[in-house]
Structures are given as structure tokens and as C-alpha cells.
């Protein structure tokens, strides 16, 4: 582990954000794990405390938390354009990949090789989520005897979401409430949960100065709250929504497919508390049942394609937009591909625009609370709750891949031993041998494709 330079230039950060856009597999848990490993442990651009402080804020927002976290860190390091570039590069690779895969899907009817790759990627994703539980949990929860309340929050969150299907926003709200009360009644349990102070730094075997943005690094001038700056961000964000929406309405009318997509996915963007899976029922109801942009089977296929690509899982909306633009022939029958690509782009713009506004407008307020226990304790409690939620996601993935799709017979005959073996091998590679996420995903994808071709799966 090497000490970082005193400052990271934008020219040095840009290649990392570009790379992250191509390697951000595994949903939010896997993506957060990748950023934590790269930014906190390897590059040491931001400390544990600052990373989790930003993450907890993103967890409170609607929208893809991993993409918002990248935007936040990019903004903190290199002002507004740094955040815009980091957030945009998190999304653009998956948009282009999904446009290509969607075209193959609608033009040729099926993509059998994707099934093999997806078969191998799913066990890798499960292992990545397990790694995220270990990494974030070990940094947040400390020992049960030292912070029993945090462990209780994590366990309660796991049970609430896995056994009782409690909505994620309610889990976050209750955790924040417990954290706020804990800051008054049990402050010691929350004072170091997210890596505050020298004790945490010593636990990591490093000094606070080892990070470019450390626990004690002063808030940069551009990240300090100013009412005029807040007003500017909100005004620019409103203009970036109103101008393209006005253009779409003027071009094709309010009832045109593109205008309706823009309005529908703006609403969807404001409902995505708890990740993509929480909003998928809403998207299904609107896109399939109300507007008829695609069929139910196509929606399921789109989710499978979305899981094979990097980027936020909510990027499945790009597939919805593409298929809808294709079926509705938004640019006419002679330009089906261009119309579909335009629809996918429109959907992506209106889905992700609110995320940028939330970060660039709210970031300075969040930075002003760093190190203040009455504000950080609720966020620490939220991190503990997130550990439980991620653990439930890991169990869900493992249970999902453990049973062969469409298999009958006894339980033993239905167990997918190949998928479980891939999960175990991926977990060992990540946790025991500290292999990189991308080599593990690539190896599992190849193994999954081989297993399908050989008839083992």
C-alpha cells in the first residue's frame, strides 16, 4: 500500500471514472464494493469516513446510489464538472452496450450466448455481494460487544427486508431514527462506526494523512454551502429538464411516445428508493400494461440483458425505451434503429438527471455535517442497516441461483451444483486471495458459457 500524492489531477481521475463505467458489474452492492476497494483501499483518494458519509447520503436519495456516490466523490475532488463526468461515465458505457444488445434482441429475436454468460455472471455477482457485506460490515459494525446497537440494526434490517418485505425507505427511516436517539443515549457506539477519528485510522494501519481527502481534510471551497450556488444548481437542473421536454412536446405533442417516456421516467426516477428492483413493478405497470411499449416477456428479457452489462441496474429502462421506440416507430418505419436509440437516450436522460441535481445541490449541506455526531450518528446507523440489506440480497441471489430454472423432480435433482460451485470459487477468489472483481467476473462468465455449451447447466 503506497501513500498517495497530495492532490489528484482531473487528468488522472478521468481514466478511473471511464474504467469504472466498464467494470461496474454486480448491482449497487458490487459497484460500491468496487469503488470502496479502488478509492479507499488502493488509490486512497478518500478516507473510510468520508466515503461512508457520502454513501449514507446517497442511500437517502431516490435513484441509483452507486452512480450518485461516484458523482459525489467526483464533485468533491474536482468541482461540478468532476461530478458530472464521474456520474456520466458511470452510465454511458452501459447505455451504448444496451443499445447494441437491444438491437440484436429486436432484430434477430434471441441472443442465446447471453444466457450462457449470464449463467456464469450471476454466481460472480452473488460472491461480489458477499464481499460487500464483509467489507462494509467489518468497517462499520466493529465488535458486537462494543457496538451491540449497530449489530441489532443490521440484524433487524436483514429480517425486515428478507422475511417481511419491508420497503427499503422505511428501513432507512427507522435506522436514522435509532441513530439520532443513539447519538444522545449511546454516543460511543456511533462515534466511530463509520470510521471517525484516529482510532479507525489505526485500525486500518494507516495515518489520517494517508488519504488525499482524509477525515481531517478541510472542506474545499467549492463544496461549502452557499445559497446562491444552491439556487444556481436548481435553476440549471430545471432548465435541463424543461428545455428537452419542451422540445419533445413541440415536436410530437404531449401524447407523443417520446414526451410520454420523458414524463413517465421522470416520475420513476423520483420513486427509485431502495434500488432498481423496488421501482420495477411501477415501470412494468406503466411500460407494459398502460402504454404498451413492450410485452411482459420482453420486460423480463430486458432485465436479463441489463444484468449482463455494467452500470446501474435501473439501466434496464434504456432497454424499455429502445424497444418502445422500435415498436412505436418514433422516427418512422425507415429509421427504426435511430428512433429506438433516440428513445433509449431520452429515457436515460430523464431517469438520471434528478440524481445529478440531488448531489450537486445537496452535497455542500452534507459536507457541512461531517464530524458532527448528531448528524453522523443517523448516517452510521443507516450504514449498519445497509449491511443487513446487502446480506439479504446476497442470500436472495444465492437462493435464486441454487435451483435450476424450470427444473422438476426432487429437491436434490433441482439443486444447481455448478452454479453453487462457481459462487464458492468466486467468493474464495475475492475474499481469500483478493483477486480483482473484473477477472473474477470474466472467469465466471467464460465458465458459465462453457457449462451451457457442454450441457452441464
One Martini backbone bead per residue (centre of mass of N, CA, C, O) as a GRO file, in nm:
protein
  457
    1UNK     BB    1   0.091   0.039   0.027
    2UNK     BB    2   0.063   0.360  -0.093
    3UNK     BB    3   0.118   0.680  -0.089
    4UNK     BB    4  -0.031   0.951  -0.182
    5UNK     BB    5  -0.084   1.217  -0.330
    6UNK     BB    6  -0.184   1.535  -0.252
    7UNK     BB    7  -0.308   1.538  -0.554
    8UNK     BB    8  -0.572   1.497  -0.790
    9UNK     BB    9  -0.607   1.497  -1.108
   10UNK     BB   10  -0.827   1.499  -1.365
   11UNK     BB   11  -0.647   1.332  -1.560
   12UNK     BB   12  -0.634   1.091  -1.352
   13UNK     BB   13  -0.946   1.043  -1.295
   14UNK     BB   14  -1.077   0.988  -1.570
   15UNK     BB   15  -0.983   0.690  -1.625
   16UNK     BB   16  -1.131   0.572  -1.383
   17UNK     BB   17  -1.424   0.648  -1.456
   18UNK     BB   18  -1.417   0.497  -1.721
   19UNK     BB   19  -1.356   0.217  -1.607
   20UNK     BB   20  -1.598   0.197  -1.414
   21UNK     BB   21  -1.817   0.186  -1.644
   22UNK     BB   22  -1.700  -0.117  -1.734
   23UNK     BB   23  -1.688  -0.262  -1.415
   24UNK     BB   24  -1.996  -0.214  -1.294
   25UNK     BB   25  -2.079  -0.475  -1.154
   26UNK     BB   26  -2.336  -0.608  -0.926
   27UNK     BB   27  -2.464  -0.372  -0.861
   28UNK     BB   28  -2.456  -0.170  -0.593
   29UNK     BB   29  -2.283  -0.352  -0.416
   30UNK     BB   30  -2.055  -0.407  -0.620
   31UNK     BB   31  -1.993  -0.107  -0.688
   32UNK     BB   32  -1.920  -0.017  -0.402
   33UNK     BB   33  -1.692  -0.222  -0.366
   34UNK     BB   34  -1.515  -0.116  -0.592
   35UNK     BB   35  -1.482   0.176  -0.488
   36UNK     BB   36  -1.367   0.106  -0.214
   37UNK     BB   37  -1.116  -0.042  -0.310
   38UNK     BB   38  -1.000   0.183  -0.494
   39UNK     BB   39  -1.035   0.460  -0.320
   40UNK     BB   40  -0.954   0.360  -0.023
   41UNK     BB   41  -0.734   0.113  -0.046
   42UNK     BB   42  -0.557   0.186  -0.305
   43UNK     BB   43  -0.557   0.499  -0.385
   44UNK     BB   44  -0.644   0.691  -0.148
   45UNK     BB   45  -0.856   0.945  -0.201
   46UNK     BB   46  -1.052   0.837   0.038
   47UNK     BB   47  -1.189   0.798   0.325
   48UNK     BB   48  -1.390   0.609   0.509
   49UNK     BB   49  -1.564   0.834   0.628
   50UNK     BB   50  -1.626   0.995   0.367
   51UNK     BB   51  -1.745   0.764   0.206
   52UNK     BB   52  -1.983   0.692   0.406
   53UNK     BB   53  -2.108   0.969   0.418
   54UNK     BB   54  -2.186   0.974   0.119
   55UNK     BB   55  -2.342   0.707   0.105
   56UNK     BB   56  -2.568   0.775   0.307
   57UNK     BB   57  -2.690   0.999   0.139
   58UNK     BB   58  -2.752   0.825  -0.115
   59UNK     BB   59  -2.952   0.633   0.040
   60UNK     BB   60  -3.176   0.868   0.076
   61UNK     BB   61  -3.211   0.864  -0.224
   62UNK     BB   62  -3.329   0.872  -0.518
   63UNK     BB   63  -3.179   0.632  -0.695
   64UNK     BB   64  -2.858   0.547  -0.788
   65UNK     BB   65  -2.621   0.520  -0.548
   66UNK     BB   66  -2.357   0.459  -0.702
   67UNK     BB   67  -2.373   0.694  -0.903
   68UNK     BB   68  -2.394   0.913  -0.684
   69UNK     BB   69  -2.124   0.852  -0.549
   70UNK     BB   70  -1.947   0.919  -0.790
   71UNK     BB   71  -2.045   1.208  -0.816
   72UNK     BB   72  -1.961   1.306  -0.535
   73UNK     BB   73  -1.655   1.246  -0.552
   74UNK     BB   74  -1.603   1.408  -0.809
   75UNK     BB   75  -1.698   1.677  -0.685
   76UNK     BB   76  -1.505   1.690  -0.438
   77UNK     BB   77  -1.242   1.688  -0.623
   78UNK     BB   78  -1.370   1.854  -0.918
   79UNK     BB   79  -1.627   1.963  -0.895
   80UNK     BB   80  -1.888   1.969  -1.106
   81UNK     BB   81  -1.742   1.833  -1.351
   82UNK     BB   82  -1.646   1.590  -1.192
   83UNK     BB   83  -1.932   1.482  -1.129
   84UNK     BB   84  -2.043   1.464  -1.415
   85UNK     BB   85  -1.831   1.271  -1.529
   86UNK     BB   86  -1.858   1.039  -1.325
   87UNK     BB   87  -2.167   0.992  -1.370
   88UNK     BB   88  -2.169   0.957  -1.681
   89UNK     BB   89  -1.954   0.720  -1.700
   90UNK     BB   90  -2.140   0.521  -1.539
   91UNK     BB   91  -2.361   0.511  -1.790
   92UNK     BB   92  -2.270   0.513  -2.096
   93UNK     BB   93  -2.167   0.225  -2.151
   94UNK     BB   94  -2.445   0.085  -2.093
   95UNK     BB   95  -2.603   0.231  -2.310
   96UNK     BB   96  -2.445   0.128  -2.559
   97UNK     BB   97  -2.471  -0.173  -2.496
   98UNK     BB   98  -2.786  -0.184  -2.484
   99UNK     BB   99  -2.839  -0.091  -2.768
  100UNK     BB  100  -2.699  -0.329  -2.903
  101UNK     BB  101  -2.858  -0.561  -2.761
  102UNK     BB  102  -3.141  -0.461  -2.842
  103UNK     BB  103  -3.101  -0.487  -3.144
  104UNK     BB  104  -3.048  -0.788  -3.147
  105UNK     BB  105  -3.315  -0.865  -3.018
  106UNK     BB  106  -3.518  -0.730  -3.232
  107UNK     BB  107  -3.375  -0.843  -3.502
  108UNK     BB  108  -3.313  -1.172  -3.402
  109UNK     BB  109  -3.484  -1.261  -3.117
  110UNK     BB  110  -3.196  -1.374  -3.002
  111UNK     BB  111  -2.938  -1.446  -2.723
  112UNK     BB  112  -2.785  -1.726  -2.632
  113UNK     BB  113  -2.504  -1.629  -2.520
  114UNK     BB  114  -2.616  -1.469  -2.278
  115UNK     BB  115  -2.708  -1.705  -2.102
  116UNK     BB  116  -2.424  -1.812  -2.043
  117UNK     BB  117  -2.302  -1.558  -1.920
  118UNK     BB  118  -2.520  -1.516  -1.701
  119UNK     BB  119  -2.476  -1.784  -1.554
  120UNK     BB  120  -2.185  -1.690  -1.458
  121UNK     BB  121  -2.240  -1.403  -1.334
  122UNK     BB  122  -2.428  -1.457  -1.095
  123UNK     BB  123  -2.222  -1.589  -0.899
  124UNK     BB  124  -2.035  -1.342  -0.896
  125UNK     BB  125  -2.240  -1.147  -0.777
  126UNK     BB  126  -2.283  -1.297  -0.511
  127UNK     BB  127  -1.985  -1.270  -0.422
  128UNK     BB  128  -1.972  -0.960  -0.426
  129UNK     BB  129  -2.186  -0.919  -0.210
  130UNK     BB  130  -2.033  -1.068   0.012
  131UNK     BB  131  -1.794  -0.874   0.007
  132UNK     BB  132  -1.956  -0.623   0.088
  133UNK     BB  133  -2.042  -0.723   0.363
  134UNK     BB  134  -1.756  -0.753   0.474
  135UNK     BB  135  -1.641  -0.471   0.427
  136UNK     BB  136  -1.864  -0.287   0.553
  137UNK     BB  137  -1.908  -0.442   0.817
  138UNK     BB  138  -1.610  -0.429   0.931
  139UNK     BB  139  -1.615  -0.102   0.932
  140UNK     BB  140  -1.893  -0.053   1.105
  141UNK     BB  141  -1.964  -0.270   1.351
  142UNK     BB  142  -1.756  -0.408   1.478
  143UNK     BB  143  -1.801  -0.525   1.787
  144UNK     BB  144  -2.062  -0.648   1.960
  145UNK     BB  145  -1.964  -0.543   2.246
  146UNK     BB  146  -1.932  -0.237   2.143
  147UNK     BB  147  -2.191  -0.249   1.906
  148UNK     BB  148  -2.498  -0.370   1.950
  149UNK     BB  149  -2.683  -0.174   1.796
  150UNK     BB  150  -2.568  -0.212   1.512
  151UNK     BB  151  -2.623  -0.515   1.500
  152UNK     BB  152  -2.928  -0.489   1.540
  153UNK     BB  153  -2.983  -0.327   1.287
  154UNK     BB  154  -2.877  -0.532   1.082
  155UNK     BB  155  -3.061  -0.770   1.166
  156UNK     BB  156  -3.335  -0.625   1.136
  157UNK     BB  157  -3.304  -0.556   0.835
  158UNK     BB  158  -3.280  -0.840   0.731
  159UNK     BB  159  -3.557  -0.940   0.834
  160UNK     BB  160  -3.743  -0.723   0.715
  161UNK     BB  161  -3.668  -0.769   0.403
  162UNK     BB  162  -3.673  -1.089   0.384
  163UNK     BB  163  -3.936  -1.177   0.560
  164UNK     BB  164  -4.134  -0.888   0.529
  165UNK     BB  165  -4.094  -0.678   0.298
  166UNK     BB  166  -3.976  -0.411   0.374
  167UNK     BB  167  -3.934  -0.111   0.283
  168UNK     BB  168  -3.650   0.063   0.245
  169UNK     BB  169  -3.731   0.350   0.351
  170UNK     BB  170  -3.815   0.243   0.634
  171UNK     BB  171  -3.541   0.139   0.718
  172UNK     BB  172  -3.391   0.407   0.699
  173UNK     BB  173  -3.569   0.568   0.893
  174UNK     BB  174  -3.530   0.389   1.147
  175UNK     BB  175  -3.224   0.406   1.158
  176UNK     BB  176  -3.204   0.712   1.188
  177UNK     BB  177  -3.360   0.726   1.453
  178UNK     BB  178  -3.171   0.547   1.617
  179UNK     BB  179  -2.919   0.724   1.571
  180UNK     BB  180  -3.028   0.981   1.704
  181UNK     BB  181  -3.076   0.851   1.981
  182UNK     BB  182  -2.783   0.736   2.013
  183UNK     BB  183  -2.636   1.016   2.030
  184UNK     BB  184  -2.761   1.051   2.329
  185UNK     BB  185  -2.741   0.747   2.476
  186UNK     BB  186  -2.492   0.607   2.267
  187UNK     BB  187  -2.227   0.759   2.139
  188UNK     BB  188  -1.993   0.541   2.126
  189UNK     BB  189  -2.135   0.355   1.907
  190UNK     BB  190  -2.130   0.611   1.678
  191UNK     BB  191  -1.844   0.760   1.664
  192UNK     BB  192  -1.689   0.498   1.490
  193UNK     BB  193  -1.862   0.343   1.267
  194UNK     BB  194  -1.744   0.535   1.005
  195UNK     BB  195  -1.439   0.625   1.069
  196UNK     BB  196  -1.367   0.805   1.308
  197UNK     BB  197  -1.073   0.902   1.358
  198UNK     BB  198  -0.781   0.749   1.481
  199UNK     BB  199  -0.881   0.467   1.550
  200UNK     BB  200  -0.954   0.384   1.260
  201UNK     BB  201  -0.683   0.432   1.130
  202UNK     BB  202  -0.531   0.223   1.303
  203UNK     BB  203  -0.695  -0.019   1.212
  204UNK     BB  204  -0.585   0.028   0.905
  205UNK     BB  205  -0.276   0.109   0.925
  206UNK     BB  206  -0.305   0.433   0.929
  207UNK     BB  207  -0.298   0.760   0.846
  208UNK     BB  208  -0.485   1.031   0.783
  209UNK     BB  209  -0.274   1.140   0.555
  210UNK     BB  210  -0.307   0.896   0.340
  211UNK     BB  211  -0.529   1.072   0.231
  212UNK     BB  212  -0.640   1.303   0.026
  213UNK     BB  213  -0.930   1.260   0.170
  214UNK     BB  214  -0.965   1.310   0.491
  215UNK     BB  215  -1.100   1.349   0.795
  216UNK     BB  216  -0.928   1.646   0.825
  217UNK     BB  217  -1.008   1.761   0.565
  218UNK     BB  218  -1.094   2.032   0.433
  219UNK     BB  219  -1.337   2.189   0.291
  220UNK     BB  220  -1.381   2.285   0.000
  221UNK     BB  221  -1.485   2.571  -0.140
  222UNK     BB  222  -1.695   2.435  -0.346
  223UNK     BB  223  -1.834   2.260  -0.083
  224UNK     BB  224  -1.966   2.508   0.023
  225UNK     BB  225  -2.229   2.661   0.143
  226UNK     BB  226  -2.455   2.841  -0.092
  227UNK     BB  227  -2.739   2.985  -0.187
  228UNK     BB  228  -2.653   3.066  -0.477
  229UNK     BB  229  -2.565   2.784  -0.566
  230UNK     BB  230  -2.827   2.636  -0.521
  231UNK     BB  231  -2.993   2.808  -0.719
  232UNK     BB  232  -2.826   2.740  -0.970
  233UNK     BB  233  -2.864   2.433  -0.976
  234UNK     BB  234  -3.173   2.432  -0.988
  235UNK     BB  235  -3.199   2.601  -1.248
  236UNK     BB  236  -3.036   2.419  -1.435
  237UNK     BB  237  -3.199   2.162  -1.389
  238UNK     BB  238  -3.468   2.275  -1.490
  239UNK     BB  239  -3.368   2.343  -1.776
  240UNK     BB  240  -3.275   2.044  -1.848
  241UNK     BB  241  -3.581   1.960  -1.843
  242UNK     BB  242  -3.753   2.170  -2.004
  243UNK     BB  243  -3.622   2.185  -2.284
  244UNK     BB  244  -3.655   1.887  -2.384
  245UNK     BB  245  -3.954   1.868  -2.320
  246UNK     BB  246  -4.046   2.102  -2.501
  247UNK     BB  247  -3.933   1.980  -2.765
  248UNK     BB  248  -4.105   1.719  -2.765
  249UNK     BB  249  -4.383   1.856  -2.760
  250UNK     BB  250  -4.342   2.035  -3.017
  251UNK     BB  251  -4.287   1.791  -3.210
  252UNK     BB  252  -4.518   1.545  -3.094
  253UNK     BB  253  -4.645   1.602  -2.841
  254UNK     BB  254  -4.775   1.496  -2.543
  255UNK     BB  255  -4.871   1.205  -2.677
  256UNK     BB  256  -4.606   1.130  -2.742
  257UNK     BB  257  -4.378   0.891  -2.679
  258UNK     BB  258  -4.137   1.068  -2.582
  259UNK     BB  259  -4.290   1.247  -2.380
  260UNK     BB  260  -4.403   1.012  -2.210
  261UNK     BB  261  -4.128   0.897  -2.131
  262UNK     BB  262  -4.015   1.146  -1.990
  263UNK     BB  263  -4.240   1.165  -1.772
  264UNK     BB  264  -4.238   0.877  -1.657
  265UNK     BB  265  -3.919   0.870  -1.582
  266UNK     BB  266  -3.928   1.099  -1.388
  267UNK     BB  267  -4.109   0.958  -1.182
  268UNK     BB  268  -3.933   0.706  -1.144
  269UNK     BB  269  -3.681   0.858  -1.031
  270UNK     BB  270  -3.859   0.947  -0.761
  271UNK     BB  271  -3.909   0.611  -0.678
  272UNK     BB  272  -3.600   0.482  -0.633
  273UNK     BB  273  -3.626   0.342  -0.365
  274UNK     BB  274  -3.413   0.066  -0.315
  275UNK     BB  275  -3.382   0.044  -0.612
  276UNK     BB  276  -3.468  -0.114  -0.901
  277UNK     BB  277  -3.663  -0.337  -0.786
  278UNK     BB  278  -3.865  -0.129  -0.654
  279UNK     BB  279  -3.953   0.003  -0.955
  280UNK     BB  280  -4.039  -0.223  -1.157
  281UNK     BB  281  -4.345  -0.240  -1.112
  282UNK     BB  282  -4.398   0.045  -1.222
  283UNK     BB  283  -4.274   0.004  -1.501
  284UNK     BB  284  -4.447  -0.232  -1.585
  285UNK     BB  285  -4.723  -0.099  -1.563
  286UNK     BB  286  -4.664   0.130  -1.767
  287UNK     BB  287  -4.506  -0.001  -2.018
  288UNK     BB  288  -4.704  -0.251  -2.053
  289UNK     BB  289  -5.010  -0.184  -1.960
  290UNK     BB  290  -5.050   0.119  -2.052
  291UNK     BB  291  -4.854   0.179  -2.320
  292UNK     BB  292  -4.721  -0.069  -2.483
  293UNK     BB  293  -4.398  -0.079  -2.544
  294UNK     BB  294  -4.408  -0.373  -2.416
  295UNK     BB  295  -4.371  -0.684  -2.302
  296UNK     BB  296  -4.336  -0.898  -2.046
  297UNK     BB  297  -4.116  -1.072  -2.173
  298UNK     BB  298  -3.934  -0.834  -2.257
  299UNK     BB  299  -3.884  -0.732  -1.970
  300UNK     BB  300  -3.732  -0.980  -1.871
  301UNK     BB  301  -3.513  -0.977  -2.087
  302UNK     BB  302  -3.408  -0.694  -2.013
  303UNK     BB  303  -3.307  -0.768  -1.731
  304UNK     BB  304  -3.100  -0.972  -1.826
  305UNK     BB  305  -2.936  -0.773  -1.997
  306UNK     BB  306  -2.878  -0.570  -1.766
  307UNK     BB  307  -2.707  -0.783  -1.593
  308UNK     BB  308  -2.467  -0.800  -1.822
  309UNK     BB  309  -2.413  -0.506  -1.753
  310UNK     BB  310  -2.293  -0.230  -1.674
  311UNK     BB  311  -2.416  -0.054  -1.422
  312UNK     BB  312  -2.713   0.028  -1.343
  313UNK     BB  313  -3.005  -0.152  -1.315
  314UNK     BB  314  -3.190   0.087  -1.422
  315UNK     BB  315  -3.092   0.050  -1.727
  316UNK     BB  316  -3.341  -0.105  -1.827
  317UNK     BB  317  -3.481   0.152  -1.944
  318UNK     BB  318  -3.331   0.150  -2.214
  319UNK     BB  319  -3.474  -0.098  -2.321
  320UNK     BB  320  -3.757   0.011  -2.305
  321UNK     BB  321  -3.706   0.250  -2.495
  322UNK     BB  322  -3.612   0.095  -2.742
  323UNK     BB  323  -3.857  -0.091  -2.785
  324UNK     BB  324  -4.061   0.141  -2.791
  325UNK     BB  325  -3.931   0.295  -3.033
  326UNK     BB  326  -3.957   0.056  -3.228
  327UNK     BB  327  -4.270  -0.007  -3.206
  328UNK     BB  328  -4.354   0.313  -3.253
  329UNK     BB  329  -4.190   0.462  -3.462
  330UNK     BB  330  -4.075   0.765  -3.388
  331UNK     BB  331  -3.914   0.797  -3.696
  332UNK     BB  332  -4.019   0.572  -3.845
  333UNK     BB  333  -3.979   0.287  -4.051
  334UNK     BB  334  -3.687   0.391  -4.174
  335UNK     BB  335  -3.590   0.460  -3.844
  336UNK     BB  336  -3.579   0.249  -3.607
  337UNK     BB  337  -3.303   0.265  -3.472
  338UNK     BB  338  -3.288   0.570  -3.423
  339UNK     BB  339  -3.549   0.585  -3.258
  340UNK     BB  340  -3.464   0.385  -3.037
  341UNK     BB  341  -3.204   0.532  -2.949
  342UNK     BB  342  -3.347   0.793  -2.871
  343UNK     BB  343  -3.534   0.673  -2.655
  344UNK     BB  344  -3.308   0.566  -2.472
  345UNK     BB  345  -3.182   0.847  -2.423
  346UNK     BB  346  -3.425   0.990  -2.304
  347UNK     BB  347  -3.469   0.802  -2.066
  348UNK     BB  348  -3.190   0.840  -1.938
  349UNK     BB  349  -3.197   1.144  -1.890
  350UNK     BB  350  -3.467   1.148  -1.703
  351UNK     BB  351  -3.357   0.943  -1.490
  352UNK     BB  352  -3.063   1.098  -1.409
  353UNK     BB  353  -3.090   1.403  -1.357
  354UNK     BB  354  -3.177   1.409  -1.053
  355UNK     BB  355  -2.911   1.298  -0.936
  356UNK     BB  356  -2.733   1.544  -0.998
  357UNK     BB  357  -2.897   1.751  -0.839
  358UNK     BB  358  -2.881   1.623  -0.560
  359UNK     BB  359  -2.571   1.640  -0.534
  360UNK     BB  360  -2.502   1.941  -0.614
  361UNK     BB  361  -2.706   2.057  -0.397
  362UNK     BB  362  -2.648   1.863  -0.127
  363UNK     BB  363  -2.342   1.834  -0.069
  364UNK     BB  364  -2.275   2.084   0.110
  365UNK     BB  365  -2.460   1.997   0.344
  366UNK     BB  366  -2.313   1.732   0.406
  367UNK     BB  367  -2.027   1.847   0.459
  368UNK     BB  368  -2.123   2.023   0.712
  369UNK     BB  369  -2.172   1.738   0.892
  370UNK     BB  370  -1.895   1.653   0.928
  371UNK     BB  371  -1.828   1.529   1.259
  372UNK     BB  372  -2.132   1.541   1.353
  373UNK     BB  373  -2.303   1.336   1.552
  374UNK     BB  374  -2.606   1.423   1.505
  375UNK     BB  375  -2.555   1.342   1.192
  376UNK     BB  376  -2.371   1.073   1.178
  377UNK     BB  377  -2.534   0.864   1.338
  378UNK     BB  378  -2.765   0.811   1.136
  379UNK     BB  379  -2.565   0.723   0.909
  380UNK     BB  380  -2.442   0.485   1.058
  381UNK     BB  381  -2.709   0.332   1.090
  382UNK     BB  382  -2.758   0.303   0.788
  383UNK     BB  383  -2.513   0.129   0.731
  384UNK     BB  384  -2.603  -0.105   0.907
  385UNK     BB  385  -2.862  -0.157   0.745
  386UNK     BB  386  -2.718  -0.213   0.474
  387UNK     BB  387  -2.581  -0.469   0.558
  388UNK     BB  388  -2.846  -0.628   0.590
  389UNK     BB  389  -2.952  -0.583   0.300
  390UNK     BB  390  -2.710  -0.710   0.151
  391UNK     BB  391  -2.738  -0.988   0.285
  392UNK     BB  392  -3.018  -1.045   0.163
  393UNK     BB  393  -2.922  -1.029  -0.130
  394UNK     BB  394  -2.726  -1.263  -0.117
  395UNK     BB  395  -2.935  -1.478  -0.041
  396UNK     BB  396  -3.115  -1.438  -0.285
  397UNK     BB  397  -2.909  -1.513  -0.501
  398UNK     BB  398  -2.838  -1.794  -0.400
  399UNK     BB  399  -3.127  -1.906  -0.411
  400UNK     BB  400  -3.168  -1.848  -0.717
  401UNK     BB  401  -2.909  -2.027  -0.823
  402UNK     BB  402  -2.964  -2.312  -0.676
  403UNK     BB  403  -3.199  -2.336  -0.884
  404UNK     BB  404  -3.318  -2.471  -1.147
  405UNK     BB  405  -3.461  -2.376  -1.428
  406UNK     BB  406  -3.756  -2.556  -1.450
  407UNK     BB  407  -3.722  -2.770  -1.243
  408UNK     BB  408  -3.778  -3.093  -1.136
  409UNK     BB  409  -3.843  -3.293  -0.884
  410UNK     BB  410  -3.628  -3.317  -0.661
  411UNK     BB  411  -3.431  -3.125  -0.476
  412UNK     BB  412  -3.161  -3.248  -0.564
  413UNK     BB  413  -3.219  -3.229  -0.880
  414UNK     BB  414  -3.253  -2.897  -0.858
  415UNK     BB  415  -2.973  -2.849  -0.788
  416UNK     BB  416  -2.711  -2.615  -0.871
  417UNK     BB  417  -2.390  -2.707  -0.855
  418UNK     BB  418  -2.241  -2.522  -1.051
  419UNK     BB  419  -2.330  -2.247  -0.937
  420UNK     BB  420  -2.231  -2.295  -0.646
  421UNK     BB  421  -1.935  -2.340  -0.723
  422UNK     BB  422  -1.887  -2.063  -0.849
  423UNK     BB  423  -1.952  -1.902  -0.596
  424UNK     BB  424  -1.730  -2.021  -0.415
  425UNK     BB  425  -1.487  -1.951  -0.595
  426UNK     BB  426  -1.537  -1.645  -0.605
  427UNK     BB  427  -1.524  -1.595  -0.300
  428UNK     BB  428  -1.235  -1.696  -0.259
  429UNK     BB  429  -1.097  -1.503  -0.458
  430UNK     BB  430  -1.191  -1.239  -0.310
  431UNK     BB  431  -1.138  -1.302   0.007
  432UNK     BB  432  -0.866  -1.473   0.008
  433UNK     BB  433  -0.702  -1.365  -0.276
  434UNK     BB  434  -0.778  -1.074  -0.382
  435UNK     BB  435  -0.923  -1.054  -0.638
  436UNK     BB  436  -1.047  -0.918  -0.899
  437UNK     BB  437  -1.353  -0.850  -1.024
  438UNK     BB  438  -1.313  -0.884  -1.331
  439UNK     BB  439  -1.170  -1.161  -1.345
  440UNK     BB  440  -1.403  -1.308  -1.204
  441UNK     BB  441  -1.627  -1.243  -1.404
  442UNK     BB  442  -1.488  -1.354  -1.656
  443UNK     BB  443  -1.446  -1.644  -1.558
  444UNK     BB  444  -1.749  -1.705  -1.501
  445UNK     BB  445  -1.857  -1.648  -1.783
  446UNK     BB  446  -1.693  -1.865  -1.929
  447UNK     BB  447  -1.789  -2.102  -1.752
  448UNK     BB  448  -2.091  -2.069  -1.816
  449UNK     BB  449  -2.072  -2.106  -2.123
  450UNK     BB  450  -1.942  -2.386  -2.112
  451UNK     BB  451  -2.169  -2.527  -1.950
  452UNK     BB  452  -2.386  -2.484  -2.168
  453UNK     BB  453  -2.240  -2.621  -2.411
  454UNK     BB  454  -2.197  -2.903  -2.236
  455UNK     BB  455  -2.469  -2.952  -2.054
  456UNK     BB  456  -2.438  -2.879  -1.728
  457UNK     BB  457  -2.690  -2.635  -1.731
   0.00000   0.00000   0.00000
